Amino acid sequence: MLFNPHLTAMLLLSSMLCSMQVAIASTLVYCSEGSPETFNPQLSTSGTTFDASSRQLYNRLLEFKPGTTEIIPGLAQRWEASGDGLEYTFHLRPNVSFHSTEYFTPSRFFNADDVLFSFNRQRDTSNPWYTVSGGVYKYFNDMGFNKLIKDVVKLDENIVKIVLKNPDSTFLSNLAMDFSSILSKQYADEMMIAETPEKLDLKPVGTGPFMFVKYEKDAFIRYQAHPAYWKGMEELDKLVFAITVDPSVRYARLRTGECHVMAYPLPTDIKSMMKNPAIKVAEQPGLNTAYWAFNTSKAPFDNVLVRQAMNYAINRQAILDVIYKGTGSIASSVIPPTIWNWKGPENDYVYNPDRAKKILENAGFAEGFEIDIWAMPVQRPYNPNAKKMATLIQQDLEKIGIKANVVTYEWGTYLKKSRQGEHQTILLGWTGDNGDPDNFFSPLLSCAAAETGNNRSFWCNKQFNDLISLARIEPDMQKRKKLYKRAEVIFKQDAPWVTIAHSVRFQPYLSNVQGLKIDPFGGIYFSGVSLK
Amino acid sequence: MPQQLLHRLLLVIPTIVGIVALTFFLIRLAPGDPILLLAGEHGVSAERYAELQQQFGFDQPLFIQFAGYLWQVLNGNLGQSVVTQTPVLEEFSNLFPATLELALVAIIMAVLIAIPAGVLAAVKRNTVIDHSITAVSLVGYSMPIFWWALLLILLFSVNLGWMPVAGRLNFIYDIESVTGFMLIDTLIANDHDAFFDAVHHLILPAIVLATIPLAVITRMTRSSMLEVLKQDYIRTARAKGLSEFSVIFKHALRNALIPVITVIGLQTSILMTGAILTETIFSWPGIGKWLLEAVYRRDYPVVQGGVLLIAGLVILVNTVVDLLYVLINPSLRQQK
């Protein structure tokens, strides 16, 4: 037989292309924005970490219906609450498998012990796991679980009762949050015996749709579909997070097909993405608020008149036009309209620099003064460019005789220093976690949060605080709504913040990606996603 | 020669101790607290803070901490990252091959182009060729790296589709990391497609990283060659009737290379310490970005250990260059 080099080469090439097609067809690449701090969502508050861990690897007792803020059963098939709202009984789903990986082979299904382990590690300071990996359970404490949960009791293998110290309307939503993910007790025990407890947090084992395969810092995270997933195996065989810090480069990678989905696009790129037929851009009003907070423990912001004047002095529409470029809406309220179809209070401020000037004169600041505006060094879902925003605010303030200096620090330092109250005024924002109004009011504006420093205005108004505390335990949604409305009127009067904007969230992806639902919480889930 | 080597090696000890001390105290002088940074947006209680201080040994007086650290280093232990709880040496050895691979390819690329270009510019002095080479190298030297990298990505990756945008390897390949050098690992895995893919991924970042050394080495070669070409022995060589090739490459270039080698050594050291911008744009998992992040997070053990390891490498490269210098220059060899 004659050897035909051309034919052989062509056959080889076509077989190579075919095998590549097969490999590509079942592997989805997501261009993420950074490296996770850990693979245990209990230890973090960062969306980047949750995307890489809880949202792909783990499940929770309750979960959010994909793309909504509605709660659906997760690892708990059903649950009952006692009449006084103090006891919740969860019936656990049977035959749920943990991941079987190179480093762990489970010998039993998920059960009540895993639930007890996952909660007790975070709440019991005498638990041997409490101090592992730094032992800082920020979210658990911030959502008040350390004070709320009295006990977690195993009634039998598949029934768990959680006893609360007081009724709390947000409890069930919080159980669907990332920090409430369920980890394997069996794996934890093995790691403790091997004297490598921190591996539990670095080499994760969960019950979720994907299993952890490999992580190279600053480069990639590899996952593969969990074959025994209780909801059924995913269509995607493999999932890769390609860590790509620069947003322009993420977009370039999307355009060339190196990624199928990208995180956090630049607002300036949205129009060009929408024109590209190979790219789809899903959009949804973000569950977030960008704000400018005044440190009320420092002069001159201890004076309510000064704070009100600031609210009149800032042209929010101009900020929206320049910074958000049509990808946001003016925030008249602390909470975005995505939550309960919310409308802001009637006493919101309207841009009026003359009025601002008069108020300042009345407050005894006719000569003006000098202030610092802290601006974030990073792009956030709620604020695409804080430094530029600070410059616009600076210009607005100049018109009423206030000289403003823009100050910035590295992100971690920025958060730390501001929590300690070193700032005078600060640009920051918040992305909701559980779709409940309390998730904005309590962590950002309560008196308790003023003590921890998460309330960056250090504003503690008793009347406001009582109203949001009442709303938190009230089970009736309509009554809660009224309480929050009243609270928000006080908030606007006392003006610890200028509420600036709610951004619209964009999720660009290639048109061959199917089933991707844009998450109202700002995260990303690849369960149910496939490639055409 | 052995005496010289010994002298060089002895100098290394005080240099290393000096670097350890400098890094240790400088990073502590910088504002910021690793534990508070670790605690993130939601803070940490006073009791837990005290516990963690004790756990990391930050509650001890500074000089005791320093003595402890020195002792630890002498025992080959560089400590653990406060953020990831992973040993510093492990993190470094995971990331360094990526930096080194890119740096070596970049420096080889730079040398291979820069030396002939510099020689050509010197030989064709004051011609269009000389002016073009000088102009291009000046542009290369002055170009903002970030902009240059994005420009190359837009042209070669996005518009022409010839090159990948970022990363070290297409994700369809899953190559076991043995040496950490992608080119070697793909060969070990006997996956030729992956090897060519890795080469493909190296081209753009290597061009970006090679740009500045290329410009520096070209200019150095040119001026050094011009200096040498003026010498009497070159005139003698020409008078003897040697070919122009022989005059330039045997007599002139060899002498002209001495200062060039020093520059190459310096540039290699700079590249090995990690190229933060290039690494960030091309999503290249190297030590530049790692160290910078550690400084931001005040991850003391990583900063101290990372700087010490890099300093060690720079000293090593410089020592090798010094020795090469002696080898290349016969007059220096005879003097000793």
HADDOCK unambig.tbl for C-alpha pairs under 7 A between the chains (distance, minus, plus):
assign (segid A and resid 23 and name CA) (segid B and resid 172 and name CA) 6.18 0.50 0.50
assign (segid A and resid 24 and name CA) (segid B and resid 172 and name CA) 6.45 0.50 0.50
assign (segid A and resid 37 and name CA) (segid B and resid 84 and name CA) 6.79 0.50 0.50
assign (segid A and resid 133 and name CA) (segid B and resid 85 and name CA) 6.81 0.50 0.50
assign (segid A and resid 136 and name CA) (segid B and resid 39 and name CA) 6.39 0.50 0.50
assign (segid A and resid 136 and name CA) (segid B and resid 44 and name CA) 6.92 0.50 0.50
assign (segid A and resid 138 and name CA) (segid B and resid 42 and name CA) 5.46 0.50 0.50
assign (segid A and resid 142 and name CA) (segid B and resid 42 and name CA) 6.89 0.50 0.50
assign (segid A and resid 217 and name CA) (segid B and resid 285 and name CA) 6.74 0.50 0.50
assign (segid A and resid 218 and name CA) (segid B and resid 285 and name CA) 4.98 0.50 0.50
assign (segid A and resid 219 and name CA) (segid B and resid 283 and name CA) 6.46 0.50 0.50
assign (segid A and resid 219 and name CA) (segid B and resid 284 and name CA) 6.62 0.50 0.50
assign (segid A and resid 219 and name CA) (segid B and resid 285 and name CA) 5.26 0.50 0.50
assign (segid A and resid 243 and name CA) (segid B and resid 283 and name CA) 6.75 0.50 0.50
assign (segid A and resid 244 and name CA) (segid B and resid 283 and name CA) 5.31 0.50 0.50
assign (segid A and resid 245 and name CA) (segid B and resid 280 and name CA) 6.54 0.50 0.50
assign (segid A and resid 245 and name CA) (segid B and resid 283 and name CA) 6.88 0.50 0.50
assign (segid A and resid 246 and name CA) (segid B and resid 280 and name CA) 7.00 0.50 0.50
assign (segid A and resid 246 and name CA) (segid B and resid 281 and name CA) 6.19 0.50 0.50
assign (segid A and resid 249 and name CA) (segid B and resid 281 and name CA) 6.66 0.50 0.50
assign (segid A and resid 252 and name CA) (segid B and resid 158 and name CA) 6.23 0.50 0.50
assign (segid A and resid 252 and name CA) (segid B and resid 165 and name CA) 6.65 0.50 0.50
assign (segid A and resid 253 and name CA) (segid B and resid 165 and name CA) 5.72 0.50 0.50
assign (segid A and resid 255 and name CA) (segid B and resid 158 and name CA) 6.72 0.50 0.50
assign (segid A and resid 256 and name CA) (segid B and resid 158 and name CA) 5.88 0.50 0.50
assign (segid A and resid 410 and name CA) (segid B and resid 296 and name CA) 6.49 0.50 0.50
assign (segid A and resid 412 and name CA) (segid B and resid 37 and name CA) 5.63 0.50 0.50
assign (segid A and resid 412 and name CA) (segid B and resid 40 and name CA) 6.90 0.50 0.50
assign (segid A and resid 412 and name CA) (segid B and resid 297 and name CA) 6.62 0.50 0.50
assign (segid A and resid 413 and name CA) (segid B and resid 32 and name CA) 6.45 0.50 0.50
assign (segid A and resid 413 and name CA) (segid B and resid 37 and name CA) 6.65 0.50 0.50
assign (segid A and resid 415 and name CA) (segid B and resid 41 and name CA) 5.98 0.50 0.50
assign (segid A and resid 416 and name CA) (segid B and resid 36 and name CA) 6.52 0.50 0.50
assign (segid A and resid 416 and name CA) (segid B and resid 37 and name CA) 6.28 0.50 0.50
assign (segid A and resid 452 and name CA) (segid B and resid 43 and name CA) 6.62 0.50 0.50
assign (segid A and resid 454 and name CA) (segid B and resid 42 and name CA) 6.17 0.50 0.50
